[in-house]
């Protein structure tokens, strides 16, 4: 997996959103010093993966990323500049999505109290939410190449 240190180092396919497998990594913090969410968003489909970690520490964030990405198509990962991505090289060795997550919990919420089932529910809701930038398809439809017709 190619890890970009800056967005300028990404390959054109990632910048132009022309393929599945180019991921952006970020974290959504709750209360300071408490649990946070690790988010990975596919640039092409906007497909989202989320995992909670106990604290926003690089080792835990990278371990979560490895687990989330293991079964998925992956070409590149571009983390933000946060210090929680300090050890992002270890990952190679083995519409604002985070803004949408704020609809489910306000900034400063204590994520320690949020269970994994609730996080999975948020992930599923966002992956099945139509997006204007995807011509009103859902990230799930674009990522998996499936059409879901609602009657």
GIFEN-V548350 format. One record per run of one state. SS is the DSSP state (2 for helix, 1 for strand, 0 for the rest). FROM is the first residue (numbers start at 1). TO is the last residue. If there is no record, write none. Layout:
BEGIN
((SS | FROM | TO) (SS | FROM | TO))
END
This chain:
BEGIN
((0 | 1 | 1) (1 | 2 | 4) (0 | 5 | 6) (2 | 7 | 9) (0 | 10 | 11) (2 | 12 | 15) (0 | 16 | 21) (1 | 22 | 29) (0 | 30 | 35) (1 | 36 | 42) (0 | 43 | 47) (1 | 48 | 53) (0 | 54 | 57) (2 | 58 | 69) (0 | 70 | 75) (1 | 76 | 79) (0 | 80 | 82) (2 | 83 | 85) (0 | 86 | 88) (2 | 89 | 93) (0 | 94 | 96) (2 | 97 | 101) (0 | 102 | 110) (2 | 111 | 113) (0 | 114 | 115) (2 | 116 | 127) (0 | 128 | 129) (1 | 130 | 131) (2 | 132 | 134) (0 | 135 | 136) (1 | 137 | 138) (2 | 139 | 144) (0 | 145 | 151))
END
